[in-house]
Structure formats: C-alpha cells, structure tokens
C-alpha cells in the first residue's frame, strides 16, 4: 500500500514513523508513506494557502486551489482520497478493514478554521475520529495510518487483529501473564487448565460481559 499525506506540517510525523510497528512496516516495504506540503502547491508568491471566509466569522479558511493541485499531483487511477474532518463519518474498526484493501490512500489534513466547502467535491470520503475538534488533521491521519497499516498482510500476526476489540462489535477479552498471583489477584483457573475449548468459551463470554457493561451500544449494533 502507498499512502500520500497532504499537510501543512510534515515535520509533525517524524517520530510517528520512526518507532515500533510503523517503522517495521515501512522497512519491510509493506507500506510506503510520503508527505507533501500543501504550501508547495500554492500559486501565491508568499505560499499562502488560507484566507478570511466570505460573510465574516472567526478564523482562516483553507483555499481550494492548493488542495486541489496537491491532490491531483499524487492521484492515480486506483487512489482513494480521504478528508480528515470532524464532520466526517465516525471512524470504526470495520472501516479500517475496508481501507486496508486499497492500494493507494491520499489523506488530506486540514487546519485553521476549516476547508472551503468546494474542497469536499475533490475527495472520495470524509472521516472523523471522534466528536471533538483538534487543531488540524495531522493527528487523525496518524490514527488512520496506524490502524490501517497494522491490518496489512505480514505486518502483525493475523490472529492478533482478529481478536482485537471491536472485531464483530465486541470488546477484547481480559488477558493475564506472570505471576499467577499478584497481591492476591489471581489468574482465572480456566486459563491455566490447558483446555482450549473451555478457554475459547470463557473468553467469548468475557467479551460479551465486558461489552454489555462498557459498550452496550455495540451489542445493539450486532
């Protein structure tokens, strides 16, 4: 997979790509990630990309021309263009699976007060990572890249993400490691039994109970 990120602040991504699973995925050529400064596509002599909104109001608005030209500079026939915005579709694990099947993603990171409304016509979909507002789309784009990259073949073991929270709209089951007894809190006996079918049933029941307690809305969706 290739991911092109259009941003005003490419330096924000340095540490994100240089650690852990993202770094290994890049080094093993499972994913290629490139960053493009939107200012480089401005036709203004001062590389201006924003202006005051018509009709008044607080803040600056990103102009359509630099965004359009940035998208077109990297767009391919198989590209899927995503605008990161609080007004987008709420992002869920199922959505991450869908995006992991694309060969080329283009992520557009906003900033300032928002986008010129016409920019929406340049993209294939809009995604929100939650009902809150951030200063820009850089952090949401990192969330999306991390969640999608870990699902690519060979990045992590398939069993790891099949058992993830939100798989089949259930939270993950509780896990334990050594010691068996820590300050009187013991590992459940079933996990020490070696009986794989009983362990599977226990884990599934735990998923149901945890989801019912913490996220009943997920059970309603099932």
MARLUM-882320 format. One record per residue (C-alpha): x, y, z; residue in three letters. Coordinates in steps of 0.2 Angstrom, whole numbers, plus 5000, padded with zeros to 4 digits. Layout:
XYZALA
...
This chain:
500050005000UNK
500550184997UNK
499950325007UNK
500150515002UNK
499850635016UNK
499450815011UNK
499850935026UNK
500451105031UNK
501651025044UNK
502550875038UNK
503850885052UNK
502450835064UNK
502650655058UNK
504450615061UNK
504350525077UNK
502750435072UNK
503650345058UNK
505250305067UNK
504650195080UNK
503850025083UNK
502649935070UNK
502550085058UNK
504450085057UNK
504549905053UNK
503149905041UNK
504050045031UNK
505749955032UNK
504949785026UNK
504049885011UNK
502349835017UNK
501850025016UNK
502650175008UNK
502150345016UNK
502550515008UNK
502250685014UNK
501850835004UNK
501751015010UNK
500151095004UNK
501051265003UNK
502151194989UNK
500651204978UNK
500051374982UNK
500151494967UNK
500351644979UNK
502051724979UNK
502051704998UNK
501451524998UNK
499851575006UNK
498551435007UNK
497151525018UNK
496151675018UNK
494651755028UNK
492951675024UNK
491651765015UNK
490251835026UNK
491351855041UNK
491751745055UNK
493251695066UNK
494751605059UNK
495551575042UNK
494951455029UNK
495951345018UNK
495851394999UNK
495351264986UNK
496751294973UNK
498251224984UNK
497251074990UNK
496551034973UNK
498351044965UNK
499150944979UNK
497850804977UNK
498050804958UNK
499950794959UNK
499850624968UNK
498150554962UNK
498250384952UNK
496850284944UNK
496750174960UNK
496850324973UNK
495550344987UNK
495550524994UNK
495050555012UNK
494750715020UNK
495050715039UNK
493750825047UNK
492550825062UNK
491150825050UNK
491550665043UNK
490950485046UNK
491450415063UNK
492950305061UNK
492750125067UNK
493749965066UNK
492649895052UNK
493150055042UNK
495050025045UNK
494749845037UNK
493949925022UNK
495350055019UNK
496649915021UNK
496149845005UNK
496550004995UNK
498250004986UNK
498350194987UNK
497650315000UNK
497850504999UNK
497550595016UNK
497050775017UNK
497450865033UNK
496551025037UNK
497051165048UNK
496451335054UNK
494551365054UNK
494151245041UNK
494051205022UNK
493251295008UNK
491651195005UNK
492151164987UNK
493651054993UNK
492350924998UNK
492050884979UNK
493850834977UNK
493850694989UNK
493050514990UNK
492550525008UNK
492650615024UNK
493250535041UNK
493150595059UNK
494050505073UNK
492850575086UNK
491650715091UNK
492950845096UNK
493950975087UNK
495850965085UNK
496951105078UNK
497251005062UNK
497150845053UNK
498850785057UNK
498450685072UNK
496850605064UNK
497950555049UNK
499150465061UNK
497750375069UNK
497150315052UNK
498850265046UNK
499250165061UNK
497550075062UNK
497650035043UNK
499449985042UNK
499349855056UNK
498049765046UNK
499149745030UNK
499749565027UNK
501349525036UNK
501349675047UNK
500749585063UNK
500049415065UNK
498349395058UNK
497749315074UNK
498149475084UNK
496949585074UNK
495649455073UNK
495449465092UNK
495549655093UNK
494249755102UNK
492849795090UNK
493049645080UNK
491249585077UNK
490749735088UNK
491449655104UNK
492749725116UNK
494349615118UNK
494349485132UNK
495449505148UNK
497249445146UNK
498549395160UNK
500349355162UNK
501549315176UNK
501449305191UNK
499949195193UNK
499649285210UNK
499949465211UNK
499449545228UNK
498049425230UNK
497449445212UNK
497449285203UNK
497449225185UNK
495749135182UNK
495948945183UNK
495248915166UNK
496749005158UNK
497948885167UNK
496948725163UNK
497648695145UNK
495848655139UNK
495748755123UNK
493848745121UNK
493548795138UNK
494748945136UNK
493848995120UNK
492148995128UNK
492749085143UNK
493549225133UNK
491949245122UNK
490849255137UNK
492049385144UNK
491949485128UNK
490049485129UNK
490049535148UNK
491349675146UNK
490449745130UNK
488749735139UNK
489549835154UNK
490649965145UNK
489949975127UNK
488149915126UNK
487950015110UNK
489049895101UNK
487949745106UNK
486449845099UNK
487349865083UNK
487649675082UNK
